[in-house]
């Protein structure tokens, strides 16, 4: 769930001590911190978590253990660096693209705005495909209906999701907050419910060194995608600066640490539970059907609870994350158009740009949903590598080049994040080679 525009800070340049700042104790965890933690959690938990068990589980149990060990620090340190990058701006109202332009110049600002858009836009397309497949599978397997025309089903679902956005971001925020709470508890409940079906024979199966390494390598982009909540980080960091002034970095780090711990616990427990409940052949079948793993479980599991709750959880997870990523994609596309118009000396109204962006998003969402490309392929080849560029490598470059971030140099975390960023990006070249 992205609150980039739902919560709009009103700051005066250089004003760090607002009345609200004085009332809040930075060392005390408060209700607003919990709201932000759930907001960031909701942004991350979407299509990625529903396809992660498929990709991660195909390689066996032990690569999954290694993933669980590295993903926590990987995701926390990466998002922490991005938050610190946003907070390094001299302008308290700057979003991520403004900060890039401030530190690296207009050309770099345009490039990063373009990359930011292409890091988020494919995710929006993935949600269009996933929501269509999830509802279609539910109608056929659980409700006993005939499969509807794909073009008609997809257009109904996309219009429904975008109507919420067009009705106002306050409504979107309320709906997303309403969805996140049950999502957390049902996801945990589903993980517990699958424990009796665990097949621990996978523990004794150790893949070869080549297979082990290849599985880890190709799964890193999916991990980056599945745990990514960067679309909300810009507005999150700005809000912390409004409330905590010069100590915003300290507060942001604390919230991001708890968010990462929550994601690690819930998501990896869910992944382990699903992978131990399905055979590699079943996971391969789910990948071939282009279905979220919970929809596949609903079709093959004998429990009526899984049959009905599985698709519902998948539906809720996709919807809750779609809103935040749609806002991020819209912000990115608007930024591209406005920056280009400014460089050409033209003035375009934001209202006109928004209308164009809405039309573009709707048309491409619908076309891709009808075409039904492989979701995991889109994650591995587009989403993961581009997100890694923005989330992992750009802040690391800033730490080396920007004086305001020089104080973060010289840590093992920086080396680790840089390596993981290059691994995520290099996976696409491996895929192209084979």
ZIJO-V469408 format. One record per backbone hydrogen bond with DSSP energy under -0.5 kcal/mol. NH is the residue of the N-H (numbers start at 0). CO is the residue of the C=O. E is the energy in kcal/mol with one decimal. If there is no record, write none. Layout:
# ZIJO-V469408
nh->NH co->CO e->E
nh->NH co->CO e->E
This chain:
# ZIJO-V469408
nh->2 co->0 e->-0.5
nh->6 co->2 e->-1.6
nh->7 co->5 e->-0.6
nh->8 co->6 e->-0.7
nh->10 co->8 e->-0.7
nh->14 co->11 e->-3.0
nh->15 co->13 e->-1.0
nh->17 co->15 e->-1.0
nh->21 co->17 e->-1.5
nh->22 co->18 e->-1.1
nh->23 co->19 e->-1.3
nh->25 co->23 e->-0.7
nh->27 co->24 e->-1.6
nh->33 co->29 e->-1.7
nh->34 co->30 e->-2.2
nh->35 co->31 e->-2.3
nh->36 co->32 e->-2.4
nh->37 co->33 e->-2.4
nh->38 co->34 e->-2.2
nh->39 co->35 e->-2.8
nh->40 co->36 e->-2.2
nh->41 co->37 e->-2.7
nh->42 co->38 e->-1.7
nh->43 co->39 e->-1.8
nh->44 co->40 e->-2.5
nh->45 co->43 e->-1.1
nh->49 co->45 e->-1.0
nh->50 co->46 e->-1.0
nh->50 co->47 e->-1.0
nh->51 co->47 e->-2.3
nh->52 co->48 e->-0.7
nh->53 co->50 e->-0.5
nh->54 co->50 e->-1.8
nh->55 co->51 e->-3.2
nh->56 co->52 e->-2.0
nh->57 co->53 e->-1.2
nh->58 co->55 e->-0.8
nh->59 co->56 e->-1.5
nh->63 co->59 e->-0.6
nh->64 co->60 e->-1.3
nh->65 co->61 e->-1.8
nh->66 co->62 e->-2.1
nh->67 co->63 e->-2.1
nh->68 co->64 e->-1.4
nh->69 co->65 e->-1.8
nh->70 co->66 e->-2.5
nh->71 co->67 e->-0.6
nh->73 co->69 e->-1.9
nh->74 co->70 e->-2.5
nh->75 co->71 e->-2.4
nh->76 co->72 e->-2.5
nh->77 co->73 e->-1.6
nh->78 co->74 e->-2.2
nh->79 co->75 e->-2.5
nh->80 co->76 e->-2.2
nh->81 co->77 e->-1.9
nh->82 co->78 e->-2.4
nh->83 co->79 e->-2.4
nh->84 co->80 e->-2.0
nh->85 co->81 e->-2.1
nh->86 co->82 e->-2.1
nh->87 co->83 e->-0.6
nh->87 co->84 e->-1.0
nh->88 co->85 e->-1.2
nh->91 co->89 e->-0.7
nh->93 co->90 e->-1.8
nh->98 co->94 e->-2.2
nh->99 co->95 e->-1.9
nh->100 co->96 e->-1.9
nh->101 co->97 e->-2.2
nh->102 co->98 e->-2.3
nh->103 co->99 e->-3.2
nh->104 co->100 e->-1.5
nh->108 co->104 e->-2.0
nh->109 co->105 e->-2.2
nh->110 co->106 e->-2.0
nh->111 co->107 e->-2.9
nh->112 co->108 e->-2.1
nh->113 co->109 e->-2.1
nh->114 co->110 e->-2.6
nh->115 co->111 e->-3.2
nh->116 co->112 e->-2.0
nh->117 co->113 e->-2.3
nh->118 co->114 e->-1.4
nh->119 co->115 e->-1.2
nh->119 co->116 e->-0.6
nh->120 co->116 e->-3.4
nh->122 co->119 e->-0.7
nh->123 co->119 e->-1.5
nh->124 co->120 e->-1.8
nh->125 co->121 e->-2.3
nh->126 co->122 e->-2.0
nh->127 co->123 e->-1.5
nh->128 co->124 e->-1.9
nh->129 co->125 e->-2.9
nh->130 co->126 e->-2.6
nh->131 co->127 e->-1.4
nh->132 co->128 e->-2.3
nh->133 co->129 e->-2.6
nh->134 co->130 e->-2.1
nh->135 co->131 e->-2.3
nh->136 co->132 e->-2.4
nh->137 co->133 e->-2.0
nh->138 co->134 e->-2.4
nh->139 co->135 e->-2.0
nh->140 co->136 e->-2.9
nh->141 co->136 e->-0.5
nh->141 co->137 e->-1.5
nh->142 co->137 e->-1.8
nh->144 co->138 e->-3.0
nh->152 co->148 e->-2.6
nh->153 co->149 e->-2.5
nh->154 co->150 e->-1.4
nh->155 co->151 e->-1.9
nh->156 co->152 e->-2.2
nh->157 co->153 e->-2.5
nh->158 co->154 e->-2.2
nh->159 co->155 e->-2.0
nh->160 co->156 e->-2.3
nh->161 co->157 e->-2.7
nh->162 co->158 e->-2.0
nh->163 co->159 e->-1.2
nh->164 co->160 e->-1.2
nh->165 co->161 e->-2.5
nh->166 co->162 e->-1.6
nh->167 co->164 e->-1.1
nh->171 co->167 e->-1.8
nh->172 co->168 e->-2.5
nh->173 co->169 e->-2.2
nh->174 co->170 e->-2.5
nh->175 co->171 e->-2.6
nh->176 co->172 e->-2.4
nh->177 co->173 e->-2.1
nh->178 co->174 e->-1.8
nh->179 co->175 e->-2.2
nh->180 co->176 e->-1.2
nh->181 co->177 e->-0.8
nh->182 co->178 e->-1.7
nh->183 co->179 e->-2.3
nh->184 co->180 e->-1.6
nh->185 co->181 e->-3.0
nh->186 co->182 e->-2.3
nh->187 co->183 e->-1.7
nh->188 co->184 e->-2.5
nh->189 co->185 e->-2.9
nh->190 co->186 e->-1.8
nh->191 co->187 e->-2.0
nh->192 co->188 e->-2.5
nh->193 co->189 e->-1.5
nh->194 co->191 e->-1.4
nh->196 co->193 e->-1.6
nh->197 co->194 e->-2.0
nh->198 co->275 e->-2.7
nh->199 co->197 e->-0.6
nh->201 co->198 e->-1.1
nh->202 co->199 e->-1.4
nh->203 co->200 e->-1.0
nh->204 co->201 e->-1.0
nh->205 co->203 e->-0.8
nh->206 co->204 e->-0.6
nh->211 co->207 e->-3.0
nh->212 co->208 e->-2.4
nh->213 co->209 e->-2.6
nh->214 co->210 e->-2.5
nh->215 co->211 e->-2.1
nh->216 co->212 e->-2.6
nh->217 co->213 e->-2.6
nh->218 co->214 e->-1.4
nh->219 co->215 e->-1.4
nh->220 co->216 e->-0.5
nh->222 co->218 e->-2.4
nh->223 co->219 e->-2.7
nh->224 co->220 e->-2.2
nh->225 co->221 e->-2.8
nh->226 co->222 e->-2.0
nh->227 co->224 e->-0.8
nh->231 co->228 e->-1.2
nh->232 co->229 e->-1.1
nh->233 co->229 e->-0.7
nh->235 co->231 e->-2.1
nh->236 co->232 e->-3.0
nh->237 co->233 e->-2.0
nh->238 co->234 e->-2.1
nh->239 co->235 e->-1.9
nh->240 co->236 e->-1.9
nh->241 co->237 e->-1.9
nh->242 co->238 e->-1.7
nh->243 co->239 e->-3.0
nh->244 co->240 e->-1.8
nh->246 co->243 e->-2.1
nh->247 co->244 e->-1.6
nh->250 co->246 e->-1.8
nh->251 co->247 e->-3.0
nh->252 co->248 e->-2.6
nh->253 co->249 e->-1.6
nh->254 co->250 e->-2.1
nh->255 co->251 e->-2.7
nh->256 co->252 e->-2.1
nh->257 co->253 e->-1.7
nh->258 co->254 e->-2.3
nh->259 co->255 e->-2.5
nh->260 co->256 e->-2.1
nh->261 co->257 e->-2.5
nh->262 co->258 e->-2.6
nh->263 co->259 e->-2.7
nh->264 co->260 e->-2.5
nh->265 co->261 e->-2.5
nh->266 co->262 e->-2.4
nh->267 co->262 e->-0.6
nh->267 co->263 e->-1.5
nh->268 co->264 e->-1.4
nh->269 co->265 e->-1.9
nh->270 co->266 e->-2.6
nh->271 co->267 e->-2.8
nh->272 co->268 e->-2.3
nh->273 co->269 e->-2.4
nh->274 co->270 e->-2.8
nh->275 co->271 e->-2.4
nh->276 co->272 e->-0.6
nh->276 co->273 e->-0.9
nh->277 co->273 e->-1.0
nh->277 co->274 e->-0.5
nh->282 co->278 e->-2.2
nh->283 co->279 e->-2.3
nh->284 co->280 e->-1.9
nh->285 co->281 e->-2.2
nh->286 co->282 e->-2.0
nh->287 co->283 e->-2.2
nh->288 co->284 e->-2.0
nh->289 co->285 e->-0.6
nh->289 co->286 e->-0.9
nh->290 co->285 e->-1.8
nh->292 co->49 e->-3.1
nh->294 co->291 e->-0.7
nh->295 co->291 e->-2.0
nh->296 co->292 e->-2.7
nh->297 co->293 e->-2.1
nh->298 co->294 e->-1.1
nh->298 co->295 e->-0.5
nh->299 co->295 e->-1.4
nh->300 co->296 e->-2.8
nh->306 co->302 e->-2.2
nh->307 co->303 e->-1.8
nh->308 co->304 e->-2.8
nh->309 co->305 e->-2.0
nh->311 co->307 e->-1.1
nh->312 co->308 e->-2.9
nh->313 co->309 e->-2.2
nh->314 co->310 e->-2.6
nh->315 co->311 e->-2.7
nh->316 co->312 e->-2.8
nh->317 co->313 e->-2.2
nh->318 co->314 e->-2.4
nh->319 co->315 e->-2.8
nh->320 co->316 e->-1.6
nh->321 co->317 e->-2.2
nh->322 co->318 e->-1.5
nh->323 co->319 e->-0.7
nh->324 co->320 e->-2.0
nh->325 co->321 e->-2.8
nh->326 co->322 e->-2.1
nh->327 co->323 e->-1.9
nh->328 co->324 e->-2.6
nh->329 co->325 e->-2.7
nh->330 co->326 e->-2.5
nh->331 co->327 e->-2.3
nh->332 co->328 e->-2.6
nh->333 co->329 e->-2.7
nh->334 co->330 e->-2.1
nh->335 co->331 e->-2.0
nh->336 co->332 e->-2.2
nh->337 co->333 e->-2.8
nh->338 co->334 e->-2.6
nh->339 co->335 e->-2.0
nh->340 co->336 e->-2.5
nh->341 co->337 e->-2.3
nh->342 co->338 e->-2.1
nh->343 co->339 e->-1.2
nh->344 co->341 e->-1.4
nh->345 co->340 e->-3.0
nh->347 co->345 e->-0.5
nh->352 co->348 e->-2.0
nh->353 co->349 e->-2.7
nh->354 co->350 e->-1.9
nh->355 co->351 e->-2.0
nh->356 co->352 e->-2.6
nh->357 co->353 e->-2.6
nh->358 co->354 e->-2.1
nh->359 co->355 e->-2.6
nh->360 co->356 e->-2.9
nh->361 co->357 e->-2.6
nh->362 co->358 e->-2.3
nh->363 co->359 e->-2.4
nh->364 co->360 e->-2.5
nh->365 co->361 e->-2.2
nh->366 co->362 e->-2.3
nh->367 co->363 e->-2.4
nh->368 co->364 e->-2.0
nh->369 co->365 e->-2.0
nh->370 co->366 e->-2.1
nh->371 co->367 e->-1.9
nh->372 co->367 e->-0.6
nh->377 co->373 e->-1.7
nh->378 co->374 e->-2.2
nh->379 co->375 e->-2.7
nh->380 co->376 e->-2.5
nh->381 co->377 e->-2.0
nh->382 co->377 e->-1.9
nh->383 co->378 e->-2.8
nh->385 co->381 e->-1.7
nh->386 co->382 e->-2.4
nh->387 co->383 e->-2.2
nh->388 co->384 e->-1.4
nh->389 co->385 e->-1.8
nh->390 co->386 e->-3.4
nh->391 co->387 e->-2.1
nh->392 co->387 e->-1.7
nh->393 co->388 e->-2.0
nh->394 co->389 e->-0.5
nh->395 co->391 e->-0.7
nh->396 co->392 e->-2.3
nh->397 co->393 e->-2.1
nh->398 co->394 e->-2.1
nh->399 co->395 e->-1.2
nh->400 co->396 e->-1.8
nh->401 co->397 e->-3.4
nh->402 co->400 e->-0.5
nh->404 co->401 e->-1.7
nh->405 co->402 e->-1.1
nh->407 co->404 e->-1.9
nh->408 co->405 e->-1.8
nh->414 co->410 e->-1.1
nh->415 co->411 e->-2.4
nh->416 co->412 e->-2.6
nh->417 co->413 e->-2.2
nh->418 co->414 e->-2.3
nh->419 co->415 e->-2.5
nh->420 co->416 e->-2.3
nh->421 co->417 e->-2.1
nh->422 co->418 e->-2.3
nh->423 co->419 e->-2.4
nh->424 co->420 e->-1.9
nh->425 co->421 e->-2.7
nh->426 co->422 e->-1.3
nh->427 co->424 e->-1.1
nh->428 co->424 e->-0.6
nh->428 co->425 e->-0.6
nh->429 co->425 e->-1.7
nh->430 co->426 e->-2.2
nh->431 co->427 e->-1.9
nh->432 co->428 e->-1.9
nh->433 co->429 e->-1.8
